[in-house]
Amino acid sequence: MALGLLASLGRIAIFAGQVVSHLFRPPWYPREFLHALIQIGWFSLPVVGLTALFTGGALALQIYAGGARFSAEAVVPAIVAIGMTRELGPVLGGLMVAARVASSIAAEIGTMKVTEQIDALVTLSTNPLKYLAVPRVLAATLAVPVLVAVGDSIGIMGGWAVGVHRLDFNSAAYLKNTINFLESWDVVSGLIKGAAFGFLVALMGCYHGMNSGRGAQGVGAATKAAVVSASVLIFAANYLLTELFFS
Protein backbone atom coordinates (compact mmCIF):
# COMPACT_ATOMS: atom_id res chain seq x y z
CA MET A 1 0.00 0.00 0.00
CA ALA A 2 2.81 2.41 0.84
CA LEU A 3 4.60 1.71 -2.43
CA GLY A 4 1.35 2.10 -4.36
CA LEU A 5 0.65 5.43 -2.67
CA LEU A 6 4.14 6.72 -3.42
CA ALA A 7 3.89 5.56 -7.03
CA SER A 8 0.57 7.41 -7.42
CA LEU A 9 2.03 10.57 -5.90
CA GLY A 10 4.98 10.30 -8.25
CA ARG A 11 2.76 9.98 -11.31
CA ILE A 12 0.69 12.96 -10.19
CA ALA A 13 3.83 15.04 -9.56
CA ILE A 14 5.20 14.19 -13.03
CA PHE A 15 1.85 15.05 -14.61
CA ALA A 16 1.75 18.38 -12.72
CA GLY A 17 5.28 19.19 -13.86
CA GLN A 18 4.35 18.50 -17.46
CA VAL A 19 1.27 20.72 -17.22
CA VAL A 20 3.21 23.60 -15.66
CA SER A 21 5.99 23.32 -18.26
CA HIS A 22 3.47 23.46 -21.11
CA LEU A 23 1.91 26.64 -19.70
CA PHE A 24 4.84 28.67 -21.02
CA ARG A 25 5.36 26.96 -24.38
CA PRO A 26 3.34 27.45 -27.56
CA PRO A 27 1.00 26.58 -29.10
CA TRP A 28 -1.73 28.05 -26.95
CA TYR A 29 -5.47 27.48 -27.32
CA PRO A 30 -7.31 30.65 -26.22
CA ARG A 31 -10.70 29.34 -27.33
CA GLU A 32 -10.40 26.29 -25.07
CA PHE A 33 -9.17 28.53 -22.24
CA LEU A 34 -12.12 30.91 -22.51
CA HIS A 35 -14.57 28.03 -22.68
CA ALA A 36 -13.04 26.48 -19.55
CA LEU A 37 -13.01 29.86 -17.80
CA ILE A 38 -16.76 30.27 -18.33
CA GLN A 39 -17.54 26.69 -17.33
CA ILE A 40 -15.41 26.76 -14.19
CA GLY A 41 -15.88 30.37 -13.11
CA TRP A 42 -19.22 31.72 -14.19
CA PHE A 43 -21.30 28.56 -13.87
CA SER A 44 -19.81 27.76 -10.44
CA LEU A 45 -20.80 31.15 -9.04
CA PRO A 46 -24.36 30.23 -7.89
CA VAL A 47 -23.33 27.18 -5.85
CA VAL A 48 -20.34 28.97 -4.31
CA GLY A 49 -22.44 32.03 -3.48
CA LEU A 50 -25.24 30.05 -1.83
CA THR A 51 -22.74 27.97 0.14
CA ALA A 52 -20.98 31.10 1.40
CA LEU A 53 -24.27 32.84 2.26
CA PHE A 54 -25.57 30.07 4.49
CA THR A 55 -22.14 29.40 5.96
CA GLY A 56 -21.74 33.03 7.00
CA GLY A 57 -25.17 33.06 8.61
CA ALA A 58 -24.61 29.79 10.47
CA LEU A 59 -21.15 30.97 11.58
CA ALA A 60 -22.65 34.13 13.08
CA LEU A 61 -25.22 32.10 15.03
CA GLN A 62 -22.60 29.67 16.33
CA ILE A 63 -20.13 32.37 17.39
CA TYR A 64 -22.89 34.32 19.11
CA ALA A 65 -24.03 31.24 21.00
CA GLY A 66 -20.48 30.40 22.05
CA GLY A 67 -19.52 33.98 22.87
CA ALA A 68 -22.61 34.41 25.04
CA ARG A 69 -21.07 31.99 27.55
CA PHE A 70 -18.25 34.46 28.16
CA SER A 71 -20.14 37.72 27.52
CA ALA A 72 -18.18 38.11 24.27
CA GLU A 73 -21.00 38.51 21.78
CA ALA A 74 -19.28 41.57 20.30
CA VAL A 75 -16.64 39.40 18.60
CA VAL A 76 -19.18 38.02 16.10
CA PRO A 77 -18.40 40.49 13.25
CA ALA A 78 -14.63 40.04 13.53
CA ILE A 79 -14.66 36.25 13.78
CA VAL A 80 -17.13 35.88 10.90
CA ALA A 81 -14.97 38.08 8.66
CA ILE A 82 -11.68 36.41 9.61
CA GLY A 83 -13.15 32.91 9.47
CA MET A 84 -14.66 33.44 6.04
CA THR A 85 -11.63 35.09 4.43
CA ARG A 86 -8.93 32.88 5.93
CA GLU A 87 -10.53 29.43 6.02
CA LEU A 88 -14.17 28.83 5.22
CA GLY A 89 -14.34 30.88 2.04
CA PRO A 90 -11.37 29.24 0.28
CA VAL A 91 -11.96 25.71 1.61
CA LEU A 92 -15.70 25.53 1.00
CA GLY A 93 -15.35 27.29 -2.34
CA GLY A 94 -12.65 24.84 -3.35
CA LEU A 95 -14.76 21.86 -2.27
CA MET A 96 -17.79 23.09 -4.20
CA VAL A 97 -15.68 23.63 -7.30
CA ALA A 98 -14.11 20.18 -6.79
CA ALA A 99 -17.54 18.56 -6.62
CA ARG A 100 -18.71 20.33 -9.74
CA VAL A 101 -15.59 20.82 -11.87
CA ALA A 102 -13.27 17.90 -11.06
CA SER A 103 -16.03 15.40 -11.76
CA SER A 104 -17.02 17.18 -14.97
CA ILE A 105 -13.47 17.37 -16.29
CA ALA A 106 -12.72 13.74 -15.42
CA ALA A 107 -15.94 12.51 -17.03
CA GLU A 108 -15.42 14.60 -20.16
CA ILE A 109 -11.79 13.63 -20.74
CA GLY A 110 -12.44 10.02 -19.70
CA THR A 111 -15.24 9.76 -22.26
CA MET A 112 -12.94 11.23 -24.88
CA LYS A 113 -10.40 8.54 -24.06
CA VAL A 114 -12.99 5.75 -24.23
CA THR A 115 -14.31 6.98 -27.58
CA GLU A 116 -10.72 7.35 -28.89
CA GLN A 117 -10.99 11.11 -29.39
CA ILE A 118 -7.66 11.56 -27.58
CA ASP A 119 -6.07 9.15 -30.07
CA ALA A 120 -7.57 11.28 -32.84
CA LEU A 121 -5.88 14.37 -31.39
CA VAL A 122 -2.54 12.56 -31.47
CA THR A 123 -3.22 11.56 -35.09
CA LEU A 124 -3.80 15.25 -35.90
CA SER A 125 -0.41 16.13 -34.31
CA THR A 126 -2.08 17.81 -31.33
CA ASN A 127 -0.68 17.24 -27.87
CA PRO A 128 -3.65 16.07 -25.72
CA LEU A 129 -2.02 17.40 -22.57
CA LYS A 130 -1.55 20.81 -24.17
CA TYR A 131 -5.05 20.91 -25.69
CA LEU A 132 -7.11 19.39 -22.87
CA ALA A 133 -5.29 19.84 -19.56
CA VAL A 134 -3.39 23.13 -19.77
CA PRO A 135 -6.38 25.41 -20.59
CA ARG A 136 -8.50 23.86 -17.83
CA VAL A 137 -5.77 24.04 -15.19
CA LEU A 138 -4.96 27.66 -16.07
CA ALA A 139 -8.64 28.64 -16.10
CA ALA A 140 -9.29 27.04 -12.70
CA THR A 141 -6.19 28.64 -11.18
CA LEU A 142 -7.43 32.08 -12.26
CA ALA A 143 -11.16 31.60 -11.70
CA VAL A 144 -11.28 30.06 -8.22
CA PRO A 145 -9.65 33.07 -6.46
CA VAL A 146 -12.34 35.28 -8.01
CA LEU A 147 -15.00 32.86 -6.78
CA VAL A 148 -13.39 32.91 -3.32
CA ALA A 149 -13.44 36.72 -3.26
CA VAL A 150 -17.11 36.78 -4.22
CA GLY A 151 -17.88 34.02 -1.71
CA ASP A 152 -16.08 35.91 1.07
CA SER A 153 -18.18 39.00 0.39
CA ILE A 154 -21.42 37.05 0.27
CA GLY A 155 -20.50 35.10 3.43
CA ILE A 156 -19.71 38.26 5.38
CA MET A 157 -22.98 39.76 4.19
CA GLY A 158 -24.77 36.60 5.29
CA GLY A 159 -23.26 37.01 8.76
CA TRP A 160 -24.27 40.68 8.72
CA ALA A 161 -27.86 39.84 7.77
CA VAL A 162 -28.17 37.28 10.58
CA GLY A 163 -26.41 39.56 13.05
CA VAL A 164 -28.63 42.56 12.32
CA HIS A 165 -32.01 40.89 11.72
CA ARG A 166 -31.70 37.88 14.03
CA LEU A 167 -29.23 38.82 16.78
CA ASP A 168 -30.14 42.53 17.10
CA PHE A 169 -26.75 43.97 16.21
CA ASN A 170 -26.53 47.56 15.10
CA SER A 171 -25.87 47.56 11.37
CA ALA A 172 -23.32 50.39 11.34
CA ALA A 173 -21.47 48.99 14.37
CA TYR A 174 -21.37 45.50 12.83
CA LEU A 175 -19.87 46.76 9.58
CA LYS A 176 -17.43 49.04 11.43
CA ASN A 177 -16.15 46.14 13.56
CA THR A 178 -15.78 44.01 10.44
CA ILE A 179 -13.68 46.66 8.70
CA ASN A 180 -11.58 47.45 11.78
CA PHE A 181 -10.59 43.84 12.54
CA LEU A 182 -10.18 42.55 8.99
CA GLU A 183 -6.64 42.95 7.62
CA SER A 184 -5.55 42.87 4.00
CA TRP A 185 -3.41 39.76 4.57
CA ASP A 186 -6.50 37.86 5.72
CA VAL A 187 -8.05 38.43 2.29
CA VAL A 188 -4.86 37.93 0.29
CA SER A 189 -4.01 34.65 2.02
CA GLY A 190 -7.47 33.32 1.17
CA LEU A 191 -7.05 34.29 -2.48
CA ILE A 192 -3.69 32.52 -2.64
CA LYS A 193 -5.33 29.44 -1.17
CA GLY A 194 -8.07 29.72 -3.79
CA ALA A 195 -5.50 29.74 -6.61
CA ALA A 196 -3.78 26.66 -5.16
CA PHE A 197 -7.10 24.85 -4.71
CA GLY A 198 -8.20 25.67 -8.26
CA PHE A 199 -4.93 24.29 -9.61
CA LEU A 200 -5.36 21.07 -7.64
CA VAL A 201 -9.00 20.61 -8.64
CA ALA A 202 -8.37 20.94 -12.37
CA LEU A 203 -5.17 18.92 -12.13
CA MET A 204 -6.95 15.99 -10.50
CA GLY A 205 -9.80 16.13 -12.98
CA CYS A 206 -7.42 16.09 -15.94
CA TYR A 207 -5.12 13.45 -14.45
CA HIS A 208 -7.85 10.94 -13.63
CA GLY A 209 -9.67 11.64 -16.88
CA MET A 210 -6.59 10.98 -18.99
CA ASN A 211 -5.76 7.85 -16.98
CA SER A 212 -9.30 6.44 -16.79
CA GLY A 213 -10.08 2.82 -17.57
CA ARG A 214 -12.00 1.61 -20.56
CA GLY A 215 -15.77 1.56 -20.63
CA ALA A 216 -18.44 3.29 -18.58
CA GLN A 217 -17.14 1.71 -15.37
CA GLY A 218 -13.68 3.15 -15.93
CA VAL A 219 -15.08 6.64 -16.53
CA GLY A 220 -17.20 6.39 -13.37
CA ALA A 221 -14.22 5.28 -11.31
CA ALA A 222 -12.12 8.14 -12.71
CA THR A 223 -14.83 10.66 -11.85
CA LYS A 224 -15.09 9.39 -8.29
CA ALA A 225 -11.32 9.32 -7.84
CA ALA A 226 -11.00 12.89 -9.16
CA VAL A 227 -13.46 14.31 -6.63
CA VAL A 228 -12.04 12.35 -3.70
CA SER A 229 -8.40 13.12 -4.46
CA ALA A 230 -9.13 16.79 -5.13
CA SER A 231 -10.99 17.12 -1.81
CA VAL A 232 -8.24 15.40 0.17
CA LEU A 233 -5.54 17.51 -1.48
CA ILE A 234 -7.51 20.67 -0.73
CA PHE A 235 -7.54 19.85 2.99
CA ALA A 236 -3.84 18.92 2.96
CA ALA A 237 -2.86 22.05 1.04
CA ASN A 238 -5.01 24.18 3.33
CA TYR A 239 -3.10 22.96 6.37
CA LEU A 240 0.29 23.48 4.72
CA LEU A 241 -0.60 26.99 3.53
CA THR A 242 -2.06 27.92 6.91
CA GLU A 243 1.10 26.70 8.60
CA LEU A 244 3.15 28.75 6.15
CA PHE A 245 1.10 31.93 6.41
CA PHE A 246 0.15 32.08 10.10
CA SER A 247 2.61 29.92 12.07
LOSE-280469 format. One record per residue (C-alpha): x, y, z; residue in one letter. Coordinates in steps of 0.25 Angstrom, whole numbers, plus 5000, padded with zeros to 4 digits. Example, Ala and Ser with C-alpha at 12.3 -4.5 7.8 and 13.67 -1.06 7.14 Angstrom:
<recs>
{east=5049, north=4982, up=5031, resn=a}
{east=5055, north=4996, up=5029, resn=s}
</recs>
This chain:
<recs>
{east=5000, north=5000, up=5000, resn=m}
{east=5011, north=5010, up=5003, resn=a}
{east=5018, north=5007, up=4990, resn=l}
{east=5005, north=5008, up=4983, resn=g}
{east=5003, north=5022, up=4989, resn=l}
{east=5017, north=5027, up=4986, resn=l}
{east=5016, north=5022, up=4972, resn=a}
{east=5002, north=5030, up=4970, resn=s}
{east=5008, north=5042, up=4976, resn=l}
{east=5020, north=5041, up=4967, resn=g}
{east=5011, north=5040, up=4955, resn=r}
{east=5003, north=5052, up=4959, resn=i}
{east=5015, north=5060, up=4962, resn=a}
{east=5021, north=5057, up=4948, resn=i}
{east=5007, north=5060, up=4942, resn=f}
{east=5007, north=5074, up=4949, resn=a}
{east=5021, north=5077, up=4945, resn=g}
{east=5017, north=5074, up=4930, resn=q}
{east=5005, north=5083, up=4931, resn=v}
{east=5013, north=5094, up=4937, resn=v}
{east=5024, north=5093, up=4927, resn=s}
{east=5014, north=5094, up=4916, resn=h}
{east=5008, north=5107, up=4921, resn=l}
{east=5019, north=5115, up=4916, resn=f}
{east=5021, north=5108, up=4902, resn=r}
{east=5013, north=5110, up=4890, resn=p}
{east=5004, north=5106, up=4884, resn=p}
{east=4993, north=5112, up=4892, resn=w}
{east=4978, north=5110, up=4891, resn=y}
{east=4971, north=5123, up=4895, resn=p}
{east=4957, north=5117, up=4891, resn=r}
{east=4958, north=5105, up=4900, resn=e}
{east=4963, north=5114, up=4911, resn=f}
{east=4952, north=5124, up=4910, resn=l}
{east=4942, north=5112, up=4909, resn=h}
{east=4948, north=5106, up=4922, resn=a}
{east=4948, north=5119, up=4929, resn=l}
{east=4933, north=5121, up=4927, resn=i}
{east=4930, north=5107, up=4931, resn=q}
{east=4938, north=5107, up=4943, resn=i}
{east=4936, north=5121, up=4948, resn=g}
{east=4923, north=5127, up=4943, resn=w}
{east=4915, north=5114, up=4945, resn=f}
{east=4921, north=5111, up=4958, resn=s}
{east=4917, north=5125, up=4964, resn=l}
{east=4903, north=5121, up=4968, resn=p}
{east=4907, north=5109, up=4977, resn=v}
{east=4919, north=5116, up=4983, resn=v}
{east=4910, north=5128, up=4986, resn=g}
{east=4899, north=5120, up=4993, resn=l}
{east=4909, north=5112, up=5001, resn=t}
{east=4916, north=5124, up=5006, resn=a}
{east=4903, north=5131, up=5009, resn=l}
{east=4898, north=5120, up=5018, resn=f}
{east=4911, north=5118, up=5024, resn=t}
{east=4913, north=5132, up=5028, resn=g}
{east=4899, north=5132, up=5034, resn=g}
{east=4902, north=5119, up=5042, resn=a}
{east=4915, north=5124, up=5046, resn=l}
{east=4909, north=5137, up=5052, resn=a}
{east=4899, north=5128, up=5060, resn=l}
{east=4910, north=5119, up=5065, resn=q}
{east=4919, north=5129, up=5070, resn=i}
{east=4908, north=5137, up=5076, resn=y}
{east=4904, north=5125, up=5084, resn=a}
{east=4918, north=5122, up=5088, resn=g}
{east=4922, north=5136, up=5091, resn=g}
{east=4910, north=5138, up=5100, resn=a}
{east=4916, north=5128, up=5110, resn=r}
{east=4927, north=5138, up=5113, resn=f}
{east=4919, north=5151, up=5110, resn=s}
{east=4927, north=5152, up=5097, resn=a}
{east=4916, north=5154, up=5087, resn=e}
{east=4923, north=5166, up=5081, resn=a}
{east=4933, north=5158, up=5074, resn=v}
{east=4923, north=5152, up=5064, resn=v}
{east=4926, north=5162, up=5053, resn=p}
{east=4941, north=5160, up=5054, resn=a}
{east=4941, north=5145, up=5055, resn=i}
{east=4931, north=5144, up=5044, resn=v}
{east=4940, north=5152, up=5035, resn=a}
{east=4953, north=5146, up=5038, resn=i}
{east=4947, north=5132, up=5038, resn=g}
{east=4941, north=5134, up=5024, resn=m}
{east=4953, north=5140, up=5018, resn=t}
{east=4964, north=5132, up=5024, resn=r}
{east=4958, north=5118, up=5024, resn=e}
{east=4943, north=5115, up=5021, resn=l}
{east=4943, north=5124, up=5008, resn=g}
{east=4955, north=5117, up=5001, resn=p}
{east=4952, north=5103, up=5006, resn=v}
{east=4937, north=5102, up=5004, resn=l}
{east=4939, north=5109, up=4991, resn=g}
{east=4949, north=5099, up=4987, resn=g}
{east=4941, north=5087, up=4991, resn=l}
{east=4929, north=5092, up=4983, resn=m}
{east=4937, north=5095, up=4971, resn=v}
{east=4944, north=5081, up=4973, resn=a}
{east=4930, north=5074, up=4974, resn=a}
{east=4925, north=5081, up=4961, resn=r}
{east=4938, north=5083, up=4953, resn=v}
{east=4947, north=5072, up=4956, resn=a}
{east=4936, north=5062, up=4953, resn=s}
{east=4932, north=5069, up=4940, resn=s}
{east=4946, north=5069, up=4935, resn=i}
{east=4949, north=5055, up=4938, resn=a}
{east=4936, north=5050, up=4932, resn=a}
{east=4938, north=5058, up=4919, resn=e}
{east=4953, north=5055, up=4917, resn=i}
{east=4950, north=5040, up=4921, resn=g}
{east=4939, north=5039, up=4911, resn=t}
{east=4948, north=5045, up=4900, resn=m}
{east=4958, north=5034, up=4904, resn=k}
{east=4948, north=5023, up=4903, resn=v}
{east=4943, north=5028, up=4890, resn=t}
{east=4957, north=5029, up=4884, resn=e}
{east=4956, north=5044, up=4882, resn=q}
{east=4969, north=5046, up=4890, resn=i}
{east=4976, north=5037, up=4880, resn=d}
{east=4970, north=5045, up=4869, resn=a}
{east=4976, north=5057, up=4874, resn=l}
{east=4990, north=5050, up=4874, resn=v}
{east=4987, north=5046, up=4860, resn=t}
{east=4985, north=5061, up=4856, resn=l}
{east=4998, north=5065, up=4863, resn=s}
{east=4992, north=5071, up=4875, resn=t}
{east=4997, north=5069, up=4889, resn=n}
{east=4985, north=5064, up=4897, resn=p}
{east=4992, north=5070, up=4910, resn=l}
{east=4994, north=5083, up=4903, resn=k}
{east=4980, north=5084, up=4897, resn=y}
{east=4972, north=5078, up=4909, resn=l}
{east=4979, north=5079, up=4922, resn=a}
{east=4986, north=5093, up=4921, resn=v}
{east=4974, north=5102, up=4918, resn=p}
{east=4966, north=5095, up=4929, resn=r}
{east=4977, north=5096, up=4939, resn=v}
{east=4980, north=5111, up=4936, resn=l}
{east=4965, north=5115, up=4936, resn=a}
{east=4963, north=5108, up=4949, resn=a}
{east=4975, north=5115, up=4955, resn=t}
{east=4970, north=5128, up=4951, resn=l}
{east=4955, north=5126, up=4953, resn=a}
{east=4955, north=5120, up=4967, resn=v}
{east=4961, north=5132, up=4974, resn=p}
{east=4951, north=5141, up=4968, resn=v}
{east=4940, north=5131, up=4973, resn=l}
{east=4946, north=5132, up=4987, resn=v}
{east=4946, north=5147, up=4987, resn=a}
{east=4932, north=5147, up=4983, resn=v}
{east=4928, north=5136, up=4993, resn=g}
{east=4936, north=5144, up=5004, resn=d}
{east=4927, north=5156, up=5002, resn=s}
{east=4914, north=5148, up=5001, resn=i}
{east=4918, north=5140, up=5014, resn=g}
{east=4921, north=5153, up=5022, resn=i}
{east=4908, north=5159, up=5017, resn=m}
{east=4901, north=5146, up=5021, resn=g}
{east=4907, north=5148, up=5035, resn=g}
{east=4903, north=5163, up=5035, resn=w}
{east=4889, north=5159, up=5031, resn=a}
{east=4887, north=5149, up=5042, resn=v}
{east=4894, north=5158, up=5052, resn=g}
{east=4885, north=5170, up=5049, resn=v}
{east=4872, north=5164, up=5047, resn=h}
{east=4873, north=5152, up=5056, resn=r}
{east=4883, north=5155, up=5067, resn=l}
{east=4879, north=5170, up=5068, resn=d}
{east=4893, north=5176, up=5065, resn=f}
{east=4894, north=5190, up=5060, resn=n}
{east=4897, north=5190, up=5045, resn=s}
{east=4907, north=5202, up=5045, resn=a}
{east=4914, north=5196, up=5057, resn=a}
{east=4915, north=5182, up=5051, resn=y}
{east=4921, north=5187, up=5038, resn=l}
{east=4930, north=5196, up=5046, resn=k}
{east=4935, north=5185, up=5054, resn=n}
{east=4937, north=5176, up=5042, resn=t}
{east=4945, north=5187, up=5035, resn=i}
{east=4954, north=5190, up=5047, resn=n}
{east=4958, north=5175, up=5050, resn=f}
{east=4959, north=5170, up=5036, resn=l}
{east=4973, north=5172, up=5030, resn=e}
{east=4978, north=5171, up=5016, resn=s}
{east=4986, north=5159, up=5018, resn=w}
{east=4974, north=5151, up=5023, resn=d}
{east=4968, north=5154, up=5009, resn=v}
{east=4981, north=5152, up=5001, resn=v}
{east=4984, north=5139, up=5008, resn=s}
{east=4970, north=5133, up=5005, resn=g}
{east=4972, north=5137, up=4990, resn=l}
{east=4985, north=5130, up=4989, resn=i}
{east=4979, north=5118, up=4995, resn=k}
{east=4968, north=5119, up=4985, resn=g}
{east=4978, north=5119, up=4974, resn=a}
{east=4985, north=5107, up=4979, resn=a}
{east=4972, north=5099, up=4981, resn=f}
{east=4967, north=5103, up=4967, resn=g}
{east=4980, north=5097, up=4962, resn=f}
{east=4979, north=5084, up=4969, resn=l}
{east=4964, north=5082, up=4965, resn=v}
{east=4967, north=5084, up=4951, resn=a}
{east=4979, north=5076, up=4951, resn=l}
{east=4972, north=5064, up=4958, resn=m}
{east=4961, north=5065, up=4948, resn=g}
{east=4970, north=5064, up=4936, resn=c}
{east=4980, north=5054, up=4942, resn=y}
{east=4969, north=5044, up=4945, resn=h}
{east=4961, north=5047, up=4932, resn=g}
{east=4974, north=5044, up=4924, resn=m}
{east=4977, north=5031, up=4932, resn=n}
{east=4963, north=5026, up=4933, resn=s}
{east=4960, north=5011, up=4930, resn=g}
{east=4952, north=5006, up=4918, resn=r}
{east=4937, north=5006, up=4917, resn=g}
{east=4926, north=5013, up=4926, resn=a}
{east=4931, north=5007, up=4939, resn=q}
{east=4945, north=5013, up=4936, resn=g}
{east=4940, north=5027, up=4934, resn=v}
{east=4931, north=5026, up=4947, resn=g}
{east=4943, north=5021, up=4955, resn=a}
{east=4952, north=5033, up=4949, resn=a}
{east=4941, north=5043, up=4953, resn=t}
{east=4940, north=5038, up=4967, resn=k}
{east=4955, north=5037, up=4969, resn=a}
{east=4956, north=5052, up=4963, resn=a}
{east=4946, north=5057, up=4973, resn=v}
{east=4952, north=5049, up=4985, resn=v}
{east=4966, north=5052, up=4982, resn=s}
{east=4963, north=5067, up=4979, resn=a}
{east=4956, north=5068, up=4993, resn=s}
{east=4967, north=5062, up=5001, resn=v}
{east=4978, north=5070, up=4994, resn=l}
{east=4970, north=5083, up=4997, resn=i}
{east=4970, north=5079, up=5012, resn=f}
{east=4985, north=5076, up=5012, resn=a}
{east=4989, north=5088, up=5004, resn=a}
{east=4980, north=5097, up=5013, resn=n}
{east=4988, north=5092, up=5025, resn=y}
{east=5001, north=5094, up=5019, resn=l}
{east=4998, north=5108, up=5014, resn=l}
{east=4992, north=5112, up=5028, resn=t}
{east=5004, north=5107, up=5034, resn=e}
{east=5013, north=5115, up=5025, resn=l}
{east=5004, north=5128, up=5026, resn=f}
{east=5001, north=5128, up=5040, resn=f}
{east=5010, north=5120, up=5048, resn=s}
</recs>
